[in-house]
């Protein structure tokens, strides 16, 4: 009989690209992972992995087994969710991966509410903007608070269920003495030095695409994903920044914000989980808390607030 843990290791190695990387993510030694994969190879009687430069790749048999492993592991999670429903209680642990820009206005209020309503639940929060949905598919996190920009392609992996939380527009941020509070056309920024995220990020791509649609190539003077750095540059009058509304602390001094009127740039914030036919009470509780925090943020500030 196939060992479920070994199937999960095969899936992790396939996703990470090497035994060493898989071992690091599993908090095991590379030798321990290799030993378990050798045992799995013995179980099925055929090679599952082959060298591929510095990495490893699945053989044809490995690919076939991985497809079945995905279904087997999904069935196991489905069974666990069904049992949790029968028990009728929220579990003891959950892992949430969230974007740094969502921590102050959504994650922190949601975790505070969870602590009040479900004191037995301990939520580990991974604040990262890298490969969150992949971690969800691998089972290293239970819920992802992610983003998708409206005019970029949807890259949600198969088997992931997405619950929309909040439409979050990017605002134009300048020094307090540099602009009024009126909405601006994006093309007005054609001559501005901008502080923007790297083009390799979702936000950077969305800004470049919107500027292209507005008919100009932006002057990307300062390139950083650090929102605090972008705000500092804007406050100093060195650059204009384009920052999601929920990432801006309304108490930040020395800046003003304005909405974009002609080519709005907007991201959808969502909560994502692995799809199961039976909703797990623990992940359901986490998503409900995120949704409540997002709703309170939306109704609490329906218009951009000048930050003087």
N, C-alpha and C positions, 0 to 999 in steps of 0.2 A: 504494500500500500504506500502511496506517495505521502511524504511528510510535508505538511502545510508550511512549516517554517522554511524548509528548503526551497519550496516553490516561491515563497516571498523573497528569499535571498536571490534566486534567479531573476526575479522581476527587478529587484533593486540593482543588481549588477548590470542588467540590460539598460536601465534608465541612467545610471551613473557613468557607465562606459568603462569601468575598470573595477577589479576586485578591491583594490586599495581604497578607492572612493566609496564603494559600497560599504566596506568595513568601517570607515570613518563615520558614515551616516548611521550605521547600526550599532555603533559603540562596541565593536568587536575587533579582534586582530585580523589581519589579512589571512593569516594561517587558518584561523577558525572558519572563516568564510570559505576558503579554498577546500578545507576538509569537508564541509557540508555539501559543497557543490560536487565534490568527487563522489560522495555518497549518493547524491541524486543521479549522477551519471551512471553509477553502478546499478541503481534501482531501475533505470530505463534501458540500460545496455547500449547506449549510443552517446557519442560526443554531443554536448550541448553548447559549448563555447569554442571559439577559435581565436588565435592571436590576430590583432588588427593594428599593426604599428605598436604604439605604446598602450593601446587599449585592447579590449576584447569585444568580440561581436558574437551574436547568436549564429549557430549553424541552422540548417533547415529544420532539423529535429528540435533544436532549442526554440526556434520561432513558433513551431507547432505547439510545443509544451507551454510556452508563455501564453499563447492565446487561451489554452485551457486553464492555465493558472489564474489568469485574470477572472475567468468565470467562477472558478472554485473559490478564490479569495472574496469575490463579491458575494457569493452565496453564504460564506461564513459570516460576513458582516451583516447580511440580511438576517441571518439567524440570531445574531447577537442583538440586533435592533428589535426583533420580534420578542425576544425574552425580556429586554428592557421595558417594552410596552406592557408585557404581562406583569412585571414587577411594579410598574406604575410610578417609579421614582427617578429623579434625576441622579446621574451617577456621581462619582467622587472626583473625577478628573476629566479635563478636556484641554486640547491645545488649539490655540487661535493664532493664525498668522495674519498680521495687519500691516498696512502701509504706514510709514512714519507720519505722513501728512494727516492721518485719521486718528492719531492717538488722543490728542487733547479734546477734540470735540465729539468723538463718537466712542472710541474704545474705552477711555477712562470712565465716562458716565455709565457705559454698559456694564463694565466690570464692577463698578460700585453697586449698581442695581442688582447684579447677580449675587454679589456677596450678601446683600440684604435679604433677597428672596430665597436663595439656595446656599445657605452658609456651609453646607457639607461639600459644595463643589469648589475645587481648586482649579483655576484656569491658568495654564502656562501660556504666556503671550510672546510670540516671536515677532519682533518688529523688523521687517525686511521688505525690500522692494524687488527681490530677485526670486524668480522661479517659484512663486507661491503655489500656483495651481499644480505644478508638477509634484510638489511636496504633498499636496492633497491626494493626488492619484496614487502616490506611494504609501499613503497611510501614516506619514510622519506628523501630519497635522489633521485636525478634525474639522475645523472651520477656517475659511479664508475670507478676510475682508479685503476685497480686491477692487480693481478699477478697469473700466473699458471706455476709451474715448469714442464718442458717437460716430465720428467720421473715419475711424480706423476699422479694419476687419476684425470680426469676432474670432478669437483664437481659443475659445473654451474647449478643453479636451473632452473626448467622449467619456461618458459616465459621470460627468460632473453636473450637479444641479445648482442653478443660480437663482438667488432671490434678490431682486432689485431693492436697494435701500434709499438712494438719494441721487438726484441730478445735481451735480456740483460744478458750477461755471468757473472758469478762470477769470480773474479780475486783473485789470491793469493797475500796477502798484508803482507810485512815484513818491518823491519827496513831498512833504506837506505843503511846501511853498511853490510847488512846481506845476500843479494842476488843480482845476476845479473838480466838482463832483459829478459833472455831466457824463452821460454815456459817451464813449469814444468809438470812432470807426477804427478798425484794425489797421487800415492803410495809413492812418495818421502816424503810426509807429514806424513807418518806412525809414525815417531819418533818425530814429532813436537808437542809441546803443542799448542792447538788451542784455539782461541777465537771465539765462534760460538753462534748463536741464540739457544734458548731452543728447544729440540727435538719436542715439541708440536707445533712449528710454521712450516709453509710451508718450509721456508728456512732451518730450522734445520732438518726437515725430508729429504729434498733433499740432504743435505750434508751427512747425515748418509747413505742414500741409495747409493750415488755415492761412498763413501768410502767402503761400503760393496762390491759393484761391483768391486772395485779395489783390494779387497782382504785383507782389514785390518779394525780393529775397531779404530776409531779416539780417540786420547787423548783429551777429552774435558775439558781443564784446566779452562777456563773461559767461563761461560755461561751467555750471555746477548744479548738481542735484540737491545740494544743501539749501533748503528753503530759508534757514536763518541767514545764510550768506547772501542769498538773493535780496532778502529784506534789508540787510545792512547796506548793500550797494545802492538800493533804491532810496533808502533814507538819507544816504550821503549825497544824493543827486548825481551819482556816477552812472546810473543805468535805470532803465524801466524794466520792471519784472512782470511776468505773467504767472500768477499763482492761484491754485484752487482756493475757493472761498473758505472751505473748512480748514485749510492749512494756515489761515491767518488769525493770529491772536488779536481779538478786538481791542485789547489794551496796549498793543504795540504803539509807542509814541513816534511822532515824526514822519508818518506816511499818510498818504491818501489812497483810496481805492476807487475804481470806476469800472462799470460793466462794459463789455464789448458789444456794440450795437449791430454792426453790419455782418461780421463773420464770427459769431460766438463760438467759443471753444469750450466744450462741456464734457465732463466725464461722468459716467454712471458708476457710482459706488454700489457694490453688491456683496452679499454673503454667499459663499459657495460651500457645498458639501459634496461628498460622494453620494451618487444616486442610490437610494434603496426604496423598495416598495413600501416599507414600513418606516415611518419617521422615528428616528432615535430621540427619546425624550431629552437627552443631554444636549445634543447639538441643536435641537428645537429650542431649548431654553436660551442657549447662547445667541442664536439668530434672533429670537424675539427681543432680547435685550439690546442687540445692535439696532434692530428696526425701531425700537422705541426711542433710543438715543438719536438716531437719524431724524425721526419724525419731530422730536423736540427741537433739534437744531434747525430744521427747516421752518417750523412754525414760529420759532423764537426770533429768527432773523430772516424775514421774507425779502428784505431789500439789502443791498450792499451798504455797509455803514462806513462813513468817512472816518478814517483813523488818524486823528490829529493829535 
